[in-house]
Amino acid sequence: MTSSSTPAAPSATQESENTAFIGRQAIVNTQREVFGYELFDRSTASFTAASDAALLFNALSYAGTEALVGRKLVFINSTHESLVGGHLELVHPNKVILEVPPLPEGCTIEDIEARVPIFSGLRERGFRIAFDQNVLRHNYSSWLPMANFIKLDMLAIPEENLPAIVKLAQTRTQAQLVAEKVENQTQYETMKALGVQLFQGFWFAKPDVVQAKTVRPNQAIILQLLNLVRNQGSTTEIEDLLKKDPTLSFNLLRFINSAGFGLSVEITSFRHAVMILGLKKLFRWAALLMTTSRGGSAPAVGQTAVVRGRLMELLATELLAADDVDNAFIVGIFSLLDSMLGIPMELALESIALPQPVIDALLHKTGVYAPLLELTLACESGDDDSFARITDALQLSNHQVNWAHLQALAWADELTNMSA
């Protein structure tokens, strides 16, 4: 019987690298009910088109929008460069409000008006746009019809000017007004009396930071996926590649089932995910994954998960129906999610939609896949007693199991050599 060592847990350095820090502050209405959340990237001090994309991508793919913002709206600070980025193709427009700053000092009226077609295109796609009080300045008049929200900075506007500014916004736009940086009850009461309905600031809630555990696929595998999609690879070819990297497949299923993607049904198979996403969005998703990846989780963990998935798939082929074979692979390849994420398996599985029999096997070691997982672990650890007991119960021969294990090891080694 073949055996291999159990992979080591991620180091402290890997733990740090595999964490995205996302700031979150509530925006509330006059009843103090949460209307939405503004998200901030706390992982970087610079704010660029790339950091905007990474923030939105991490919030959807890693933090899990259900845990981060529930079903509330998401306000995302956006550079002008990021407004034409492909990452916006990957989110449900109804979920996201894009906060757009004024242009730098010295820009011309022509520069300002050149942005209007971009805003118009975003609104046609379903996005809503928020500006700050600078949009009320005369030279930004062409932007006013594009405003869904106008955020009024209580620290930047003199108190005596507030009534005039609020009246100007109410008469010249259809935008909802948000009083931000509200720090005391007097500011709140003043803005409420002027007709403002939404509020944000320390008086209601200080920003908190959500630490989002990330699983970083091997960049060589992402490149293979990008090349395959670019060359119009078949769904079967793409599905086969996803099966070879547990972190890649995990991220895809978690992303496509996030609230930000806007689907009404859960997607639990790689093939279905590829078909729903389509080649264009799949390419953009993989490209963003490449830009936000910092090198992947511990290689031994990923390789062991691939061996487990392939071995369970081969064993299931001898015993189960075709649909169950696919699920057996998922059980094996996701059996180390707790090691990859550094959190208990129960928490890891909350961020991804999986069939109940798969969850039963991973969490409770019960159901049709549990004996196959137990046998796979016995092969891995060299536990002869468990190996003999389970092969006998499943009516599998030593030769069948050992041959399948050797094939699984060879398959994983071939993947490693391909990715080197």
VMD Tcl script that draws the C-alpha trace (Angstrom):
set ca {
  {0.00 0.00 0.00}
  {1.38 3.43 -0.92}
  {1.54 6.21 1.65}
  {2.42 9.88 1.90}
  {2.94 12.34 4.74}
  {0.26 14.74 5.95}
  {0.93 18.32 4.78}
  {2.04 20.90 7.30}
  {-0.28 23.69 8.36}
  {0.30 27.11 6.77}
  {3.01 29.20 8.44}
  {2.40 32.56 10.15}
  {3.76 34.32 7.07}
  {1.39 32.40 4.80}
  {-1.47 33.21 7.20}
  {-0.70 36.93 6.83}
  {-0.39 36.73 3.06}
  {-3.66 34.82 2.81}
  {-5.73 37.49 4.56}
  {-7.49 40.44 2.95}
  {-8.42 43.33 5.28}
  {-11.70 44.97 4.27}
  {-12.99 48.01 6.17}
  {-16.74 48.39 6.47}
  {-18.92 51.27 7.73}
  {-22.71 51.26 7.87}
  {-24.92 53.83 6.13}
  {-28.22 54.14 8.01}
  {-31.63 55.71 7.51}
  {-33.61 57.92 9.90}
  {-34.83 54.81 11.76}
  {-31.18 53.78 12.32}
  {-31.70 50.78 10.03}
  {-28.75 49.76 7.86}
  {-29.27 50.91 4.28}
  {-25.88 49.80 2.98}
  {-22.18 49.56 3.73}
  {-19.22 51.49 2.41}
  {-16.22 49.20 1.92}
  {-12.58 50.24 2.17}
  {-9.40 48.35 1.29}
  {-7.35 48.22 4.50}
  {-4.67 46.03 2.90}
  {-3.00 48.93 1.08}
  {-2.23 52.61 1.57}
  {-2.48 53.41 -2.15}
  {-5.74 53.64 -4.04}
  {-5.55 52.81 -7.72}
  {-7.66 51.10 -10.35}
  {-5.93 47.85 -9.38}
  {-6.70 48.29 -5.67}
  {-10.35 49.12 -6.50}
  {-10.62 45.89 -8.48}
  {-8.89 43.91 -5.75}
  {-11.23 45.29 -3.07}
  {-14.39 44.37 -4.95}
  {-12.95 41.04 -6.05}
  {-11.83 40.11 -2.52}
  {-15.17 41.17 -1.07}
  {-17.03 38.92 -3.50}
  {-14.65 35.99 -3.83}
  {-13.09 35.73 -0.40}
  {-15.01 37.55 2.31}
  {-18.35 36.25 1.08}
  {-20.80 39.10 0.64}
  {-23.40 37.33 2.78}
  {-21.12 37.57 5.83}
  {-19.71 40.98 4.91}
  {-22.81 43.00 3.97}
  {-25.72 40.55 3.95}
  {-28.29 41.67 1.39}
  {-27.52 45.36 1.79}
  {-26.09 47.65 -0.87}
  {-22.34 48.05 -1.25}
  {-20.74 51.48 -1.72}
  {-17.31 51.16 -3.35}
  {-14.85 54.05 -3.76}
  {-13.79 54.02 -7.40}
  {-10.99 55.76 -9.27}
  {-11.95 57.05 -12.69}
  {-9.62 54.47 -14.25}
  {-11.41 51.61 -12.53}
  {-14.81 52.65 -13.91}
  {-13.88 51.12 -17.26}
  {-12.35 48.00 -15.68}
  {-13.41 44.49 -16.57}
  {-13.98 43.63 -12.89}
  {-17.34 45.44 -13.05}
  {-18.54 42.81 -15.54}
  {-18.35 40.26 -12.73}
  {-20.81 41.79 -10.28}
  {-24.55 42.27 -10.18}
  {-25.06 46.02 -10.87}
  {-28.04 46.30 -8.55}
  {-25.82 45.46 -5.58}
  {-23.15 48.11 -6.09}
  {-23.01 51.90 -5.81}
  {-19.84 53.36 -7.32}
  {-18.49 56.35 -5.36}
  {-16.76 58.64 -7.86}
  {-14.45 61.48 -6.79}
  {-14.07 64.82 -8.60}
  {-11.27 65.10 -11.13}
  {-7.90 66.51 -10.00}
  {-7.42 70.25 -9.72}
  {-6.58 71.86 -13.05}
  {-8.85 69.68 -15.17}
  {-10.84 71.40 -17.90}
  {-14.56 71.48 -18.59}
  {-13.83 69.20 -21.54}
  {-12.16 66.69 -19.18}
  {-15.21 66.74 -16.92}
  {-17.73 66.35 -19.74}
  {-15.71 63.51 -21.29}
  {-16.64 61.36 -18.28}
  {-20.39 61.66 -18.87}
  {-20.61 58.86 -21.50}
  {-18.81 56.52 -19.07}
  {-21.29 57.32 -16.29}
  {-24.19 56.95 -18.71}
  {-22.95 53.52 -19.83}
  {-22.61 52.35 -16.23}
  {-26.14 53.52 -15.39}
  {-27.52 51.76 -18.48}
  {-25.96 48.54 -17.17}
  {-27.73 49.05 -13.84}
  {-25.02 50.58 -11.68}
  {-25.79 53.55 -9.46}
  {-23.34 56.39 -8.94}
  {-22.52 58.48 -5.88}
  {-20.66 61.80 -5.98}
  {-19.55 64.10 -3.17}
  {-20.65 67.72 -2.69}
  {-18.17 68.91 -5.33}
  {-20.62 67.75 -7.99}
  {-22.78 70.75 -7.05}
  {-20.11 73.14 -8.30}
  {-20.99 74.88 -11.55}
  {-18.31 73.24 -13.68}
  {-19.67 69.78 -12.77}
  {-23.23 70.51 -13.91}
  {-23.02 67.86 -16.66}
  {-22.54 65.19 -13.99}
  {-25.68 66.07 -12.00}
  {-28.14 63.98 -14.10}
  {-25.86 60.98 -13.48}
  {-26.08 61.24 -9.66}
  {-28.06 58.61 -7.78}
  {-26.50 59.63 -4.46}
  {-24.70 62.77 -3.27}
  {-22.61 62.43 -0.11}
  {-22.25 65.63 1.93}
  {-19.10 65.75 4.07}
  {-20.03 67.29 7.43}
  {-16.38 68.09 8.18}
  {-15.81 69.87 4.87}
  {-18.95 72.02 4.66}
  {-19.32 75.01 7.01}
  {-22.41 74.64 9.17}
  {-23.93 77.92 7.94}
  {-23.75 76.67 4.32}
  {-25.58 73.39 4.92}
  {-29.17 74.61 4.25}
  {-28.20 76.19 0.92}
  {-26.20 73.18 -0.23}
  {-28.95 70.72 0.70}
  {-31.57 72.86 -1.05}
  {-29.35 73.12 -4.13}
  {-28.96 69.34 -4.28}
  {-32.69 68.78 -3.75}
  {-33.75 71.20 -6.48}
  {-31.13 70.37 -9.12}
  {-30.97 66.57 -8.82}
  {-33.08 63.49 -8.11}
  {-30.27 62.04 -6.01}
  {-30.64 60.64 -2.49}
  {-28.54 62.66 -0.06}
  {-26.17 61.05 2.43}
  {-24.74 63.06 5.33}
  {-21.33 61.52 5.97}
  {-18.80 62.01 8.79}
  {-21.64 62.73 11.20}
  {-20.01 62.91 14.64}
  {-22.74 64.13 16.99}
  {-26.49 64.35 17.49}
  {-26.65 68.05 16.59}
  {-25.29 67.33 13.09}
  {-27.74 64.46 12.72}
  {-30.76 66.52 13.81}
  {-29.74 69.42 11.56}
  {-29.45 67.29 8.44}
  {-32.60 65.32 9.23}
  {-34.55 68.59 9.59}
  {-33.26 69.64 6.16}
  {-34.74 66.48 4.64}
  {-31.65 64.26 4.46}
  {-32.63 60.58 4.84}
  {-29.29 58.70 4.94}
  {-26.39 59.07 7.36}
  {-22.88 57.77 7.89}
  {-20.33 58.57 10.56}
  {-18.78 57.81 13.93}
  {-21.94 58.87 15.77}
  {-23.72 55.84 14.29}
  {-20.94 53.31 13.77}
  {-17.17 53.37 13.53}
  {-15.65 51.41 10.64}
  {-14.76 47.84 11.51}
  {-12.32 45.59 9.70}
  {-13.27 42.19 8.33}
  {-10.37 39.78 7.92}
  {-11.21 37.71 4.85}
  {-9.39 34.39 4.56}
  {-8.13 33.89 1.03}
  {-7.09 30.82 -0.92}
  {-4.54 31.69 -3.59}
  {-4.27 29.37 -6.57}
  {-0.95 28.62 -8.23}
  {-0.32 31.31 -10.82}
  {0.81 28.78 -13.42}
  {-2.59 27.08 -13.19}
  {-4.36 30.42 -13.58}
  {-2.25 31.09 -16.68}
  {-3.28 27.72 -18.09}
  {-6.90 28.64 -17.50}
  {-6.46 32.04 -19.16}
  {-4.81 30.46 -22.18}
  {-7.47 27.77 -22.41}
  {-10.28 30.33 -22.30}
  {-8.51 32.63 -24.76}
  {-8.20 29.70 -27.19}
  {-11.94 28.97 -26.88}
  {-11.40 25.73 -24.97}
  {-14.36 23.43 -24.50}
  {-16.35 23.25 -21.27}
  {-14.93 19.77 -20.69}
  {-11.33 21.00 -21.03}
  {-11.97 23.88 -18.63}
  {-13.72 21.57 -16.17}
  {-10.75 19.18 -16.28}
  {-8.33 22.03 -15.47}
  {-10.49 23.22 -12.57}
  {-10.40 19.71 -11.16}
  {-6.62 19.87 -11.02}
  {-6.42 22.77 -8.56}
  {-8.63 22.75 -5.45}
  {-8.02 26.42 -4.67}
  {-9.02 27.48 -8.18}
  {-12.23 25.46 -8.15}
  {-13.06 26.56 -4.60}
  {-12.70 30.23 -5.52}
  {-14.86 29.82 -8.63}
  {-17.75 28.15 -6.80}
  {-17.56 30.59 -3.91}
  {-17.49 33.58 -6.28}
  {-20.35 32.50 -8.53}
  {-22.55 31.76 -5.50}
  {-21.81 35.09 -3.79}
  {-24.64 37.58 -3.34}
  {-22.79 40.04 -5.56}
  {-23.11 37.76 -8.56}
  {-26.89 37.88 -8.24}
  {-27.92 34.29 -9.05}
  {-31.16 32.95 -7.60}
  {-29.96 29.34 -7.46}
  {-26.86 27.73 -5.99}
  {-24.27 26.35 -8.40}
  {-22.60 23.18 -7.11}
  {-20.73 21.76 -10.11}
  {-17.74 23.04 -12.04}
  {-19.43 22.41 -15.40}
  {-22.52 24.39 -14.41}
  {-20.34 27.23 -13.09}
  {-18.42 27.43 -16.38}
  {-21.63 27.38 -18.42}
  {-23.29 30.06 -16.26}
  {-20.25 32.32 -16.20}
  {-19.39 32.02 -19.89}
  {-15.94 32.33 -21.45}
  {-15.80 36.14 -21.39}
  {-16.55 36.49 -17.69}
  {-14.48 33.41 -16.85}
  {-11.46 35.04 -18.49}
  {-11.97 38.25 -16.54}
  {-12.45 36.38 -13.29}
  {-9.23 34.42 -13.84}
  {-7.34 37.58 -14.83}
  {-8.42 39.31 -11.63}
  {-7.54 36.24 -9.62}
  {-4.07 36.41 -11.14}
  {-3.64 40.08 -10.24}
  {-4.74 39.58 -6.63}
  {-2.84 36.33 -6.06}
  {0.33 36.40 -3.98}
  {1.65 32.98 -4.70}
  {-0.79 30.38 -3.44}
  {-1.26 28.28 -0.31}
  {1.27 25.72 0.84}
  {2.03 23.57 -2.26}
  {1.92 20.32 -0.28}
  {-1.61 21.04 0.89}
  {-2.88 21.66 -2.63}
  {-1.12 18.62 -4.07}
  {-2.45 16.34 -1.34}
  {-5.97 17.64 -1.94}
  {-5.61 16.89 -5.66}
  {-4.47 13.33 -4.88}
  {-7.43 12.82 -2.56}
  {-9.91 14.15 -5.11}
  {-8.56 12.03 -7.93}
  {-8.36 8.89 -5.79}
  {-11.92 9.28 -4.56}
  {-13.06 9.92 -8.13}
  {-11.39 6.72 -9.36}
  {-12.77 4.65 -6.47}
  {-16.27 6.07 -6.94}
  {-16.17 5.05 -10.61}
  {-16.06 1.43 -9.41}
  {-18.96 1.82 -6.99}
  {-21.27 4.76 -7.67}
  {-23.38 6.44 -10.34}
  {-21.87 9.08 -12.64}
  {-23.27 12.07 -10.70}
  {-21.88 10.65 -7.48}
  {-18.44 10.32 -9.06}
  {-18.25 14.09 -9.52}
  {-19.29 14.67 -5.92}
  {-16.72 12.17 -4.71}
  {-14.02 14.23 -6.42}
  {-15.31 17.38 -4.70}
  {-15.23 15.68 -1.28}
  {-11.61 14.70 -1.79}
  {-10.38 17.96 -3.24}
  {-12.11 20.08 -0.56}
  {-11.15 17.80 2.35}
  {-8.26 20.12 3.23}
  {-10.12 23.42 3.05}
  {-9.63 23.91 6.79}
  {-5.85 23.63 6.34}
  {-5.89 25.94 3.32}
  {-7.93 28.60 5.10}
  {-6.60 28.09 8.60}
  {-10.13 27.90 10.02}
  {-12.42 25.04 11.11}
  {-14.02 23.05 8.31}
  {-17.50 24.14 9.39}
  {-16.61 27.80 8.83}
  {-14.82 27.03 5.56}
  {-17.89 25.30 4.15}
  {-20.16 28.23 5.02}
  {-18.58 30.24 2.21}
  {-19.32 27.80 -0.61}
  {-22.42 26.03 -1.89}
  {-22.02 22.24 -1.92}
  {-24.50 19.34 -2.11}
  {-25.61 18.12 1.31}
  {-24.05 14.64 0.90}
  {-20.69 16.34 0.26}
  {-21.10 18.45 3.41}
  {-22.11 15.37 5.39}
  {-18.91 13.60 4.37}
  {-16.64 16.57 5.06}
  {-18.21 17.68 8.33}
  {-19.69 14.57 9.87}
  {-17.91 11.71 8.07}
  {-21.32 10.26 7.18}
  {-23.16 9.34 4.00}
  {-22.24 7.57 0.79}
  {-18.89 9.35 0.35}
  {-17.64 8.89 3.93}
  {-16.20 5.39 3.45}
  {-14.35 6.51 0.31}
  {-12.87 9.49 2.17}
  {-11.87 7.26 5.07}
  {-10.22 4.81 2.68}
  {-8.40 7.67 0.94}
  {-7.05 8.88 4.30}
  {-5.99 5.33 5.17}
  {-4.03 5.13 1.91}
  {-2.41 8.46 2.66}
  {-1.42 7.68 6.25}
  {-0.49 4.00 5.76}
  {-3.15 2.81 8.23}
  {-3.22 -0.91 7.35}
  {-6.04 -1.83 9.75}
  {-8.43 0.82 8.44}
  {-7.41 0.03 4.86}
  {-8.27 -3.66 5.31}
  {-11.55 -2.95 7.09}
  {-12.87 -0.44 4.55}
  {-11.80 -2.29 1.41}
  {-13.56 -5.36 2.75}
  {-16.73 -3.38 3.51}
  {-16.71 -1.81 0.03}
  {-15.84 -5.13 -1.63}
  {-12.78 -3.63 -3.29}
  {-9.55 -5.57 -3.80}
  {-6.17 -4.36 -2.57}
  {-5.06 -4.25 -6.18}
  {-7.95 -1.97 -7.23}
  {-7.29 0.53 -4.46}
  {-3.49 0.56 -4.76}
  {-3.66 0.94 -8.52}
  {-6.12 3.84 -8.19}
  {-3.85 5.46 -5.59}
  {-0.81 5.17 -7.85}
  {-2.79 6.71 -10.71}
  {-3.88 9.58 -8.45}
  {-0.30 10.22 -7.31}
  {0.94 10.16 -10.91}
  {-1.81 12.58 -11.95}
  {-0.84 15.01 -9.17}
  {2.88 14.69 -10.03}
  {2.12 15.42 -13.69}
  {0.26 18.55 -12.59}
  {3.19 19.66 -10.44}
  {5.64 19.19 -13.31}
  {3.31 21.11 -15.65}
  {3.12 23.99 -13.17}
  {6.85 24.15 -12.38}
}
mol new
graphics top color blue
foreach p $ca { graphics top sphere $p radius 0.5 }
foreach p [lrange $ca 0 end-1] q [lrange $ca 1 end] { graphics top cylinder $p $q radius 0.2 }
display resetview
